[in-house]
Amino acid sequence: MRKGLFILWVFVVASCGAPTSNNIANHTGKSIILADSAQLTQVLASKLLNQYLQMKTVLPILKDSATLRQLASEMILLTDSLHTAAAQLPEPLQDSVSSIAQAISDELTGLQAETDAHEIRMAFQLTGLEIFQLLKWVEYRRVSVYKLRDENSLYGRGAEWLDIVRNSQNPYENKPGTRPCELIDSIKVQ
């Protein structure tokens, strides 16, 4: 009888302890995706790139700051999920992905707080460079990604951005196609 009650108790405890959700809360209390495999990093990296490309379309006008900040908020949630997903990756990739996810989140948090157009553009540029490094580390192969540069943007200091189109419009300029951009790196679909 005791043995039967013990076995029943073990089954009850095991069934109550099983997680029923694929989400967990981060330090801010917002829900993030629980990492269940290294494949999740590919999905999150893809969503992060998609959000970045949406932000790129809003950047030249900078009049729609609410959309820009909303996209940054969504990207921060993705980086929090990516940070959690990195736990499933092998060392040292785990630390690299985790640290770059934190760096992207920090840059986006700064972008949300900025009101100066030049600083917003600089934060966008750094976010893109960090996303490109992340895509390289997770061996992203869903679509080709190009890193482009215009030497004359951002007050003649040069600016870089990412796109999935090789002949991309410069997001730092209001007039499309005014200057040619240079392809400096890419991640090609194999």
N, C-alpha and C positions, 0 to 999 in steps of 0.2 A: 504494500500500500504506500509506504513512504517513497519507495523507488518510483512508483507511478506518479505520485504528486510532484516529486522532484523533476521528473521528465516533463510533466505538464507545465510546471513553473518555468523551466528552461525555454520551452517553446513560446510561452506567453511573453517572457522577457525579450527573447530574440525578435518576436514579431513587433513588439512595441518599440524596440530600439532601432528598427530599420528606418532609414530616412525615406520620407514620402515625397520629398521635393527635390528638384534638381538645382534649386537656388539656395544660396546662403547670404547672410548679411555681411557687408563690409564694415569698416570702422565708422562710416557715416550713417549706418543703419539702412542703407539702400540695398536692394537685392542684387546679387551678382550670380553669374552662372557657375555652378560647381564643376570643377575640372574632373572629367572621368576618363580622358585619354589625351594623348599628345595630338590627336587629330583636331581637338578643340582649338588648339592654338592656330591652326590653319583657318578655321572658320572665323575666329575672333580677329585675326590679322586681316582677313578679307573684308569683314564688316568695318574695321577701323580704316582701311584704305577707301572703302566706299564713302564713309562719312567725311574723310579728308577731301575727296574729290567733290563732294557736295559743298563743303566749306570753300573750296577753291573757286566755285562759281559765284559765291557771295562776296568774296574778298575784294574784287576790284571796286565795287561801289561803296562798300563800308557804310552804307546808309541803313542797311538792314541789320543793325547790331544785335537785335533780338534773335534773329535766325542764327547768326554767327555764334552767339553765346549758347543757344539751345543745342546746336551741333557739337560745340565744345563739351557741354554737359553729357551728351550721349556718348561722346568719345571717351570721356573720363570713366564712365561706367564700363565701357568695353575694356579699358586698360586695367581697371580693377579686376575684372573677370580674367583678363590675360595674366595678370600677376598671380591669381589663384591657379590658373591652368598650368602655369610654368612649373608647379610642383610635380607634375607628371613627366616632365622632360628629364633626360639624363644629364648628369653633371658633365661639364661646366655650363652647358646650354641653359640649364635651369636658372642659374644665377644671372646669366647674360640677359635672358628674356625677362626675368623678373625686374632687373635693374632698369632695362630700357623701357619697360611698361611704366615703371614709377617715374622715369624721366619725362615720358610723353605726358603722363597725368599732370606732373608739376608744370610743364610748359603750357598745357591747356588751361590749367587753373590760373596761371599768369595772364594768358590771353583773355580769359573772361573778365579779369579785373582791370585790364587796360582800357584807356579811353583815347590815347594818342594813336593816330593811324599808322605812323611809322613803327611804333612798338608792337602793334597788332600784327603788322606784316612780318616783323622780325620773329615774333613768336610762331606765326604760321610757318615761316621758313624752317625754323629749328624743329618744329613738330614734324614737318615733312622729312627732314634729314634723319630724324630718329625713327620714323616709321619705315623708311627705306632700309635702315640698318636692321630693324626687326624683321622685315620681310626676307632679307638675306639670311639671317640666322635661322629662321624657321623653314628655310628652303621653299619659299612661296612659289608655286607654279600654276596658279589658277588662271592668271592673265599676265601678259607682258606688262612690266612697269618700267617707265622711263624716268630718269632723273635729268632734268633740263636746267640750263643756266642762261641768264641774260646778263652780260657784263655791265650794262648801263643802268639796270634797275636799282632801286633803293639808293638814290642819290649818287649814282656812279660807283657804288661799292660792289655791285653784282648781287644777283639773287638766284636762288635755286628753288625748284618745285618738282613735284611728282605728277605724272599723268599716265594714263593707259593708252594715250594717243601720242605718237611720236612728234607730230607737228602741232603741238599744243599751244593754246593761247596763253600769253604771259599773264598770270593772275595779279601781278603788281602794277599793271598798266590799265588805264581806262579805255584806251583806244586799241581795239583788237588788231593784231597783225602789223603793228607799226615797226617792229624790229625783229630780226631773226633770232631764234634761240639756238643754243648749242646743246647737243646731246652729250652728256658727260658720263653716264653710266646707265645700265639697264639690268633688269631681271627678265630673262626670256623664258617663255613657256617652251618646254622641251618636248 
